[in-house]
Amino acid sequence: MSGASTVAALARPALSQRLANPTLLLLPAALFLGFIYLLPVIDLVRLSVSGPTWTTYLERVFAVSLYWDSLVRTMQIALSVAALCLVFGYPMALVIHRASGLTKILLTAGVVLPYFIAILIRTYAWMVLLGRNGPINKLLVLLGVLDEPAQLLFNRGTVLLGITAVLLPIMVLTIYSSLSRLDPALARAAQASGAGPLAAFWRVTIPLTLPGMGAGVLLVFVAALGFFITPTLLGGAGDQMFAMHIVQQADFISSEGFLQALAVVLLVITLVFVGIAGRFLGFEFIWGGATLDGETQPSARAGGGRASG
């Protein structure tokens, strides 16, 4: 009896050690993601090269000016949205970071909760607000800014507004995560060394939150590439994005192959931008890893200690 218990006691640590192996722990998730994502992507690529020649459908994407112009327009809009989210998201994240108590909870809820509202509902809300008979036009006429209601819908600015409003929480939360990891002593050391609040913010806070900014820009840009509802409802004829052509082709049975080619082109562009960002900035830097925090913060502490001493 004692021998059996001894064997069981020896087997338990061995089993625990095997389960502690990161490879074994990641295996279920890898199998699940491979089945859910990798196999469909492989099938997508297979169908996109299933024409008379393997480049038939891909050449058609770039040969037709409609798709090429839409692709360029999509990247322009995605970059503009990423820039707008960064400009408006950083101050919002900074305010939330410096707030406390109930104020912080309310500000965070105000940023996060709208993200859970369906995009279609939010887009229709913008159409009501910006319509010729909407409250914004009525207010502008009442204040004397306009003599008559203006056409605020169906233009590039409205498209940027609608997409930015949807993706802004991603930027805010990403930058806030980076701000929350900062050591407050760094800014205090900079100010103790004679730097003003603005100089301390520019030379300490901004560089140390670059990982959050980089991750936020990349996430927003990639997400914006796939938008089609908001540009269709808020934009004009010249504001349709590339994903809308994929949706339109999905309605036709005869478009198999070309439909997948459109999706593959958008996928490749996304991977290229992610790869470029990872090549020049480093993936740990983009995702807020230890590359910047681990190297810059200690040097900043050392500099602050010398100056204050």
N, C-alpha and C positions, 0 to 999 in steps of 0.2 A: 504493500500500500504506500509505504514511504517512498519506494523507488519510483512509482508512477507519479507521485506528486512532485518528486524532484525533477523528473523528465519534463513535466508540464511547466514547472517553474523556469527551467532552462529554455523551453520553447517560447515562452511568452516574450522575453527580451529580444530573441531572434526575430520573432514576428514583428515586434515594435520597430526594430531597426530596419526591417524590410519595408514596412509601411512609411517610415520616415524618409525613404528614398524619394527625392523630388520627381524623378522620372516616373515612378509608379503612381505618385499622387497626381501628376499631370496627365497620365494616360487616359482616364475616362473623359476628361474635358477635351483632350486632343481628338479622341475618337468621335465624340459628339459634334465638335466643330467641323471635323473633316467630313462627316456625313451631311451636316446641315449646310455648310458653305462650300467646302472644297469640291465635292462631287458635282453640285450644280454649276459651279464655275467651269469645271472641266467640260461638262456637257455644253455649256454656253460657247466656249471656245471651239469645241468640235463642230457645232452647227454653223458657227460663223465662217468656217473654212470649208464648208461642205458643198460649195458651188462647183461649176465646171472646172475652175482652177481655184486653188486655195485662197487667192487674193481677189476673187471676183466681187464678193460682197463688200469687202473692205475698200476696194478701189472705188466702188459706187458711192460710198459715204463721202469720200473726198472729191469725187468728180462732180457731184451735184452741188452747186453753189448754195442752195437752200440749207443743206446740212453743214457745210463748212462755215457759212456765215453764222449759223446758229451756234456752232461750237465755239467760235471766237467770242460771240456775244455772251455765251454762258460763262466763259472764263473771266471776261471783263466784269460781269455782274457779281460773280463769286468773289473776285478780288476786292471789288468795291464794298461788298457787304462785310468781308473780313476786316477791312480798314475801318468802316463805320462802327462795327462792333467793338473794335479795339479802342477807338477814340471815346466812345460813350461807355464802354464796359469798364475801363480802368478806373475812372473816377467813381463809378458806382461801387465797384469792388472795394476801393479804398475807403469810401464812406461806411460801408458795411463792416469792414475790418476795424475801423476806429470807433464804431458805435458799441453800445453795451446794453445789456438788459432787454427790456421790452422793445426798445427802439430797434435793436439789432434783429430781434425776432420778426418784427413787422416789416422791416426793410428786406430781409431775406425772403419772407413769404411773398412780398410784393414782386420780387424778381422771379421766384421759382414757380409759384402757383400758375401764372399764365402759360407756362411752358406745357402744362398738362391739358390745356384746352386744345381741342382739335384744330388743325391748321385751317380747315375749310370754314369753321365757325369764325375764327379770328379774321380770315380774309373777308368774309361777308360783313363783319363788323366794320372793317376799314372802308368797305364800299358804302355802308350807311353813313359813316362819319364824314367821308370825303365827297359824297354825292352832291349834285347841284342843289338838292333840297335838304342836305344834311346839316347838322348843327354847326359845323365849322364854317361853311359858306354863310349860313344865317348870321353867325356871330360877326364875321368879317364885314358883311353888309350893314349890320346894325351899328358897328363901330365906325363905319364910314371908310374903311380900308378899301372896299370894293363897291362899285356902283351897282353891280349885278352879280349873281352867282357865277363863279369861275369853274372851268372844267379842271378839276383837281385829279381826276382819275385817268387811267389808260395812258400812262406815260412812264418813262424810265424811273423818275424820282419816286413815284408811288410803288413801283416794284421793289426798289431798294428799301423803301420804308417798311413795306410789308415783310420782306424776308429778314431784314435786320431785327424787327420786333420779335420775330419767331426765334432767331438764333442768338439773340443778345444774352439770355441766361447762361448759355454754354460758356461764353467768354467771361461773364462776370464770375461764375463759380470757379472756372479754371484759374483766373487771376487771383481770386480770393484764397484759393487753396495755396497758391504760391506765397501770398502775403502772410498767411497764417503761420507759415513755417519760418518766417524771418525772426532773427533774434533782436528784440527791441533795444538791446544794449548797443547795437551797431549804430543806430541813428543817434542815440544819446552820446555815444563816444565822438561821433562826427561833430555834433553841436558843441560838445565840450572842447573840441579842438579849435573852435572858432567858426565853424561853418554855420550858415544860417539855415533855417528850416527848408527853404527851397533848394539850397545847394546840397543839403543832406539827402533830400528826397531824390534829387537828380543824380547824385554820385553814389548813393548807397542803395536806396530802395529800388530805383529803376533797374540798375544792373542785376540785382539779386532776384528780381521778379521776371527777368527775361525768359526763363523756362516756362512760366505760366503764360506769358504773352505769346511765345512761340507755339505752345500747345493749343492755346485758344484760337489763334489765327488759322492753324492747320485744321483743327476740328470744324471751325465755322466754314472755312473754304470748301472742305470736302463735303460737308452737309449741304452747302448752297448749290453745289454742282447738280444735285439731284432734284431740285425744286421744279415743279411744273404747274401746280394748282395756283399758287400765288401770282406768278407772272401771267398766267392765262386770264385770270379774273381781273387783276389790277393793271396789267400792261396793255399796250397797244399791239398792233400787228407786227411791229418791229422789235418787240420785247420778248418774244417766245424763246424759251430755253430748250436746250438739246434734249432733255428728258421728255419733253412733250412729244417729240417725234417718235420716241420709243413707245410711248403710250398709244399714239395714233397707229403705228405699225402693228401693234398687238391686236388690233381689231380685224386684221386681215389674215386669213389662213395662208394665203399665197405668199406672205412676206417672211415666212420662216427662212432663216439663214440671214437675210438682210436685217431683220429685227435683232438677231443675236449679234450681228456685226456692229450695229449702233451701240448696243450695250457694252460690247468689248472695247470699243473706242473710248467710251466714257470711263470704263474701268481702268484702262491703260493710262489715260491722262491722270486719273486720280493717283495711281501707283507711282507715276513719274514724279508728280509733285511731292508725294510723301518721301520718295527716294532722294530727291534733290534736297529736301529739308533735312533728312537724316544724314546725307553726305556732308553738307556744309555746317550743320549745327550739331549733329550727333543726336541719336535717338534718345539717349538719356537726358540730354539737354532739352529736347522738345517736350518729352513727357514729364519734365520736372524732376529728373533724377538727381543723383548726388554729384554730377560732374561739376556743376557751377557752385552748388551749395557747399560741397565738400572742399573745394579749392579756394573759393573767393572769400568765404566767411572767415576762415581762420586768419587769412592775410589781413582782412579788414580789422579783425580783433587786434592783431599785432600792431597794425598801424595806429589804431585808436589808442592802444596802450602806450605807445611811444609818445604820441602827441600829448596825451593827457598827463603823462609822467613828466 
